[in-house]
Amino acid sequence: MDYSLLYILLWCLVFSTSIIYFLFCITIYFQSKQKEFLYYGLYNLFLLSYILLKTPFFQDLVYQYVWGTPFHHYNWLSQNIYITFLVFFYMHFLDMKIHFPKMKRIFTNFLLVSLSLAFVIFTVDVFVENVNLLRPFFIYIFIPFLLIITVFAFYFAYKTPKKLGFFIITGILFYNIFAYMALYKTVMQTEPEPLIYFFIGILLESLVFMFGLGYKIKLIYDEKINVQEKIIAEQIENQLLKERYGQELENKLKKQANELIKTQKKAEEEKLNFVKVGFEKELNHLHLVSLQSQMNPHFIFNALNSIKVFLIENNKEKAVYYLNKFSKLIRKILESSRIESHSLEEELELISLYLSIENIRFDDSIQVSIETEPDISFSIIKVPPLILQPFVENAIWHGLMLSKKEKRITIKVYKQDNKVKVSLIDNGVGRDASFSLKKKKSFKKESVGLKMTEERISFFNQKHKLNYSFKINDLKDKEGNPFGTEVQFSFD
């Protein structure tokens, strides 16, 4: 067959773009779990198998192994398959399950039944000689019903909110106009290379849907941001309720104490002491929960600020990647706000996740390493949630951010004197240099992270009869010059 130069160029362009779109969509699907990417990727995969049959290269091999065998009927089966996945993509892209659930079920049942029939007919055509049923089934049954679905698709796309229908309407118009032109010219044999029209339609439709998928990613991201903002607002509201409840408890305690002091003697004074001790324990517990809740919004806002960079740069792939990490981080923070303690293993996992997101601001220039000894039972050691986070944050923003050299954070977990030690080491500018730079600023913000951590450890020790502690060491070289800071925790 004598192929024109235009046919060859268009075939190569469609072949390469189908491969790229398939790999791109499958990658995005495994990161975001959005089914429209899966269906559009599978559409490109089976479209690729159909296009391979039309290759202008290696025609002898193609004829020997496909066209010259009963498997040449796959030419029609592949069209049925990739069109089915394309319609599934339309339905998920338009969120028909939400807006038009009844019609989605009808379309789904039709597509599954027609695809099953196509496979059955294909099997018959392959194994029964002189039978060619798949071609008339595709042209005279599947295509007319598909045309009806296309008409309905225009209506549903027009009714779909958030401008998603614009991409579907435009893509369908491009695809169907050129696809039906190619089909007509193929059946009527009016041109030597009718697939040129089909290739043009595929390229225009793919370009429209790639823009549409990008717009859909933006909508999904905006929705997740709104959810996170609602979570933060609820946490702030819960914090206010806790503080109000604590104040009510304190006022009630004072009132009861005054009444008991006035009306009771020694026995009644002992009862008063008992009541006061109970209320103080409740207040201490409330104080501990309050400290945890104060940390969580601060922690969340740091992570959100890190991901905002990708929104500004419009880097959709990295935005989806870090959104997955961010959702896992949010889940762990919400879990930690409801518990009093968790294992050291969970604490290190949470800090590692925090560092991976915070490192976005430095273009992954911070080298992070966690070194552990093999004989330590991490799951047995219980610590207050997020106890290491303030120090990791200080190491980044008051140590490494001010340093111009290579940035490193090392977390070491080891045993010493039958105690489990955790050392957080950074190679920043040191506390003295950081304090000097703070004094030069016109606006000074007082850090309460150290005081809050001391209070949390104190409450934790009192309740569980432990002796947890931490200390901060300034690291210096042989000449006495600062080269970092070490925070050492002792859990015994």
Steps between C-alpha positions, in 0.01 A plus 500: 500500500634842404463728799520876458743710701210666689367160609842392625553823694154488659536130586833564677356797687190310619710196593744702714231712669296188586802349678571825687136548605471137614810521723403844632141402587594167663765677712250764615241228573730307735572823689150651512272192453277709269329256261476746211880475466478118499234490228670759284829312535335170397331678211841611372642149553238324284501787252873434471432131423257605225744752353775236489287308252509805271876546514671613179809304607573126500190423293620148414526403867162656583334314213672172591401501868171698496330582168583166347355311800153471661619752760449782248152533658675674793492809277128536594524365855769753596274786385219368717735479801662843479166674430355327809781632720461845344129509595589383854743792511220738394274375781760529776632833375145646516434340843185335363483277808419816698301707249333231282520165686213330312639577154849394612363153586326475161813602310718266705272200440488570124878531474565181698243300302627625163860433599412145611319436172796635306735253673261211433463595132877548470555147634252359249663691210844370599415134540224458237613532139326730248317687776529877525242618757702754702523761222120531441442484879732796550370707208125428511435434872771643722557829310125596476452442874822688566364792298195511731729501805700782341187713463416442868860576591466847349196563719665372819817696425293816455327442837820414692619779736853644540551537121610135467249447219682747275796262463277198433287682241805632317685168513196299384442736210861473381513123548162407350513733199836366383436139616171475307664659196771233516243222550287621210795529265625158612165332432441686173870473397501854361857581603823298519584609858177585686669446840668840457172656618488263796856589602419872487192446718703302757765770525246781545292298749809402703615860522158612628476220758852561631397858577179362650687257726726782615193707586349201685820464707469866599138448609597193706784688665276800581248264657768338719625842609145596602469180702828570680390855577179365652700255712722781627195716578344212694821450698508868593137482608567187707795673663279794604245258644771322700630828640148607594435165666826529692405846620160375613663215689741738669221739602294213631795373700555839660133536589482154657824562688370825651172340604674202661750718685218706652271213602719200581770422755782248487308209344342730250842655428636154417208450262579836344862394444381180334270692267775751419746222414246343262428826330869584472564169324217573261637848437849360442361254248305779332817710493691218332228458235498876452875503434464227240216682326703821492783321324288334234372812313851647507638176361233485227556858386874430456423206270240700305747782440748247359253362244387850389824530300375242248173688458694813407721306257195307366692173537203261495694174522690602812185659641318166482803318643534726801123517550508126566778551753311795648178299542697230684658769719158650582364158594788431737470846660127450556571160653767645729262774624266232635758298691729574792799298378624285216808288429843640424477320165184696408664824616802444272273412208298820551817713525640337184177587315513858634863541386423371149228765459694782672800421275297622201589859591869418466463309168590180689839650587482384865666164550292303752614176661350290779749260662376232741650209689345161418431381859268787603128421542351812344140380531526462881633849579207741538549875451268804478393557136699760302757542780789524250327728247577842662871419509503380137323821403750715697791311342372587153387860544745627764803290407510363146310785331764749621790280383653521152681167515368153426199434726462180704265366767584173672277312745681230699327245724732299724544349847727650764514401868192277451305801376361568156637825360378702202736765364388761249812654340514782243801679345340845507643830627450413869289662769730797566503614136125442468433706814720782371307514174169504687614802707561697179142453382255782569217251567578226754271204554542317827529124454288293736588159351772422760281592796205303361719193449632521858145520633382208288790280615438604860130405482588175320760409767260576786220286362711198395770528771779536244818700483508628140723800437686690230795736474644725229872495416684759290741320266841659438812402306856486632542877457186569701290604201134392502402242237153392608266405783408170667177431688531180705193323641526237773215249539521285817 
